[in-house]
Amino acid sequence: MTEPNKTIKRTSVMFGVAMWLVGLTLYFELSNEDARRLDKNIIVNAGQLDSTVPLGSEKLTRDDEETPTDPLVSSEYETYKTTMIQQLLARYRDNISDIGVQASLKEFQDYVHGAFPDVGHSLFKDIINTAFPDQAQSIFSVLARLSEYQEWHLDNMLSLNDMTALEKEGRIWGKRHELFGDDAELIWSKEISDRQARQTAMQQSIEVLDKAYDTTMDERLYRLQNSIEEQYSTSLENLVIDKGLVSGVFFGFDSVQQDLKSMTPEDRQQQINTVRRQLGYTEEQISRMAVKDNVREQRWAVGNQYLKEKAELEGKYSGSELAAEVRAIQTHYFKNEASTIALEEKSGFFRFERPRLYGRN
């Protein structure tokens, strides 16, 4: 393999891997999880606040049979409020101006509203106004927009599920930017950083396996599957990692292609079949894919012969005479596809000069 072609091959392989990772992570962001749970998981967890401080009763209101007491001046109310203010100040006094920290209070707000339905809204406002008087209006604005976003996400769940991954990505981030502008990246920074961490770890594993020339085929496949398991087994991304994705990445490794290239056609097909079998394909599927592999093999043989003859013509002719000779061999080798090949080459695309990836193309 010439050095330029080897460079093109590596670039093509790594670009394909990168696109696989992007597609994978996009699906995770836009999975079918309940939107409220999704958004609670992607902002900083405020649940470490001990918001369940014992009050002596489940609500801050009295039973109807008891003497009415104004909950806004009750001792339970004041005890709870004071405790929460102390905890909030201890945790967020120095960084409450950070919009990501403000957004993290959404879970605490939801807890207070749900636990104390009669006075929750007033209680939460009292806590925030007292703890962070200078930032209170900003906090309330951020939380109101988060609520609007969550309602929008729930209302549009069905239509979002019908979109492609890229369409979902655009629609969801479009709404986030509509409500928060550039601050959206800060609010959802944990989602972004977690995704990037998984991508980085997976990319490193893939780069190592791409150059693992001294490793057996079985060992490469095991290590790839193990890396995927380590990075994605506990995430929703694991739901969309199928054998087709893994197969595409595996057969993109230069180490794998070098081994396959060195084999006879029969041994090569047997090895490809073995890999597919280990990935979970049925025997019927393997047989059908082997037929497609054979068709590809024949097309590449024709294409390589065409390139060889074309190179000889380029050494003998030039200008219009060369163009006429090339059209003739295109018709000879590609029959009805000759005009398509000619248009591709006119536009600068040479299909048989692409990297040959056994098991993929």
N, C-alpha and C positions, 0 to 999 in steps of 0.2 A: 504494500500500500504506500503510495507516495505521501510525502509530508503534508502537502495541502489537503489531500483527501482525508488524511488521518485527522487533521485539525477540524475539517468540516464535520467529520463523523463525531468527534468528541463534542463539538458545539451542538450538533443535532441531538445527541443523546442527552446531554445535560439540560438542554432547553425543554425536551420532552418530559424529563423528570420534574423540572421546575413547574411546568404547566400541570402535571399530575398533582403535585402538592398543592398548587393554588386551587385547582378544582375541588380537591378533597377538603381543604379548609373552608372554602366557600360553602360547601354543603353543610358543614357542621354549624356555621353561623346561622344558616337558614333552615335548620331542621324543623321537624314537626312538633317539637316540645311546646308546651303551653307558653305563650308569650310572657306571661308574668314571671314564670320560673326562669325563662331565658334571661330576662333583663335583670333579675336579682342575682343571677350567677355572673353577670359580666360587669357589675359595679362592685366597688369595694364592700366587703361584708361588714355591715354595722351590727351584726347579730351578737358580737362579743359584748355589747352593752347588756348588763344584767337587767333587762327591761321587765323581768318578772318578779320584781321586788315584792315580797308578801305584803298584802294590804289588809288581811283579815277578812276579805270578801272578794268575790270574783269581779264585782263591779264597784264603781265609786258612787253608786246610788243605793238608797235604802229600799227595802221591800215596801210595798204600798201599805202594809199593815202597821209599819213603824211610823214614828213621828217624822214628818217631812224634814229633811235637812238639806240645805243648799250645798250641793257637791262642790261648788267652786270655792267654798270656804271650809270644807270638811278637813279634819286632821289627816285622813287617809290621802286625800288629794295633795295636800301640802307636803306630806312625807314622801310620796312618790315623786312629785315634781322636784323637790330638793335633791333627792337621791339621783335622779336622772340628770339634773343640771350638773351635779358634781362629777358624774361619770363622763358626761360630754366634754366638760372643760378639761378634765384630766387627759382625755384622748385627743381632742381636737383644738385646744386653745391656740396652738401655734400654727395650725395649717387650715383653719376653717375657711379662709378666703379661697382656697383651692376648690375649683368647681367640681373636681372629682370627689373630694371629701364631702362637699355639699350634696352631691348626688347620692353618696353612700348612705345618707340619712333616710332614703326612701324606704328601706326595709324597717327602720325604727318607726317611721311615720305609719306605715301599714300596720305594724304591730299595735301601736297605741290606738289607732282608729278601730281596729278589730277587737281588741281586748276590752276597750271601754267605749262601746258604741254611743252611749248617751252624752259623754263629755269628752270623747277622744280628740275631736277636732280642736276644741278650746284648750285642752290639756297640752296637746302637742305645740300649739302656738305659744302658750304660756312658757313652756320649757325653752323653746328656741328663742323667743324674745328676751327672756331673762338671761340665758346662757350667752347668746351672741347678738346683742342688740344692734351692733353695727352691720352685721351680715344677715340679719333676719330676713329682710325683704328679698335679698338675693337668693337665700336658701328657699324661701317659699316659691319664688319664680322658677327656680330650677326644678323643684319637686312637682310643681304644677305642669311643667312641660314634659317631665318624665311620665306623669300620669296620662297626659294626652298621647304621648308616644305609645305607651302600653295599650291604651284603648284602640288606637289606630292599628296596632299590630294584631290585636285580637279580631278586630272587625274585618281585617284584610287577610286573615290567615288562609282561607280557602283559595283566594285568587293568587296569593303568593306561592302556594303549593303547586299551582299550575304553571308557574314560570320556570324558565331555565335558571341554572345557578347564577349566571351573570345578570340576568334580569332581576332576580331576587336581590342580589348584591346591590345593584344600582338603585332599586326602589327603596330598600331599607336604609342604605346610607344616604339616599336623597332626602328621606324623611328626617333622619337624624340631623343632617346639616340644615334642613329647613327650620328645625326647632332650636338648634344649638349653634349653628355656624361651625367655625373651626374648633369650638370647644367639644364637639362630638368625639374627636379623637382622644381627648383627655378623659371624658366620662367613660368611654368604652375602652380605655387603655389596657385594662386587665385582659379583656378578650383578645386584643391585638397582641399583647406581649406573650400570652399563653400560646397563641397560635404560632407566633414567630419562634418561640422556644422549641415547639414540636417540629416546626419546619427545619430549623437549624440542626437539631439532633438527627432528624431523618436524612437531611441533605448530607451530613457528614458521613453517615453510615453508607449512603449510596455512593459517595465519592470513593470511599475505601473499597467497596465491592467492585466498583467499575475498574479498578486497577489491581484486583486480587488475582493476578495471573497464575500464582503458585497454589491456588486453592481449587479443590475439586468442584464440579458442578453442583453436587449434592450439598456441599458445605456452603457454597454461595447462596443457594436457595434457602437453606435453613437459617442462615444469618439474616437474610432479608426479611423472612417471615418473623423471626424473633425480634428484629428491630421494630417492625410494624406493631407487633404485639405489645412491646414495651411502651411505645409512644401513644398508641391509640386504643388499647384494650378497654380502658375505663372511660373513654369519651364517646360521644355520639358519632364521631367520624368513623369509628369501627364498623358502624352499620352499613357504610357505603364502600368499604374496602373489599372489593370482590376479586375473584381470581383473574378477571380480565385486566384490572388495574395492575395487580402484582405481576402478571405475565408480561405486560407491556414494559414495566420497569426492568424486570429481570432480563428480558431479551434485548434490552437497550445497553446492558453492560458491555464495555469493550472486552473485558476478560471473558465473558460468555461467548461473544462473537468470534474472538480469536480461536477458542476451542472448537466451536462449530465449523469455522472455516477450514480448520485443519483436517476435518473428518471427510470420509467418503459420503456421497449423497445418501446412501442407505443408512450408514451409522448416524449421520446427522439427523435424519428424520426420526430414527429410533430414539435418539437422545431428546429431541424436541417433544416427542410423544411422552417420554418418561417424565419430563418436567411438567407437562400439562396434567398428567395423571396425578402427580404429587400435589398439584394445585387444586385438585378436586374435580376435574373434568370427567365426564362419563366416557365410556369406551365409544359410544355412538358419536359424541361430540368430538372426540379425538380423531375418529375416522373422517368425519366431515372436514375438520380443520386440516388434516393431512392431505386431502384432495385439493384444498385451496393452496396449500404449500407447494404441491406439485405443479399447479397452474402457474404460480408465481415463479417457480424455478425455471419453467420453460420460457416464460416471458423475459426473465433476466438473461437467459442464455441467448435468446434472440437479440435482446438489447445490447449485450456485450459484443456479439458478432457485428451488429450494426455499427457500434462505436469503433471497432477495429477497422472495418472497411471504410468508414467515414474518414478516419485519420489517414489512411493510405491515399484517399482521394485528395485530401487537403495538402498532401505532399506533391501532388501531380498537377492540380488545377487551381485556378483562382477566378475571382469575379463571377460573371454570369455563367461561365462554363462550369465552375465548381458548384454553383447553386443548382444547375440543371442535373448534374451527376448525383448530388445529394438527394434531390427530389426523387430521382429514379430508385435509389436504394431504399428510401423511405417507403415507397410504394411496394417494393419487393418484400421488405421485411414486415411491414405493418399493415398492408392491405388497406382496409377501410379506415384504419386509424391514422393513416399517413398524414392527412391534412391536420389532424389534431397535434401530432408530433411536430409538424412544421411550424404551426402557430406557437406551440410551447417554446420551441427553440428560438423563434423570432423574438419572443418576449423575454428571453434570457433564462428560461427554465429548461434544464436538461435532465429528464427523469432518470435516465440510466447512469448519470454521473452522481446521483445521490448515494449515500452510504447504503450498502446492502445489509439489512438486518434480518438474519435468519430467524424465523418464528414470528416476525412482525410484517415484513413486506416482501 
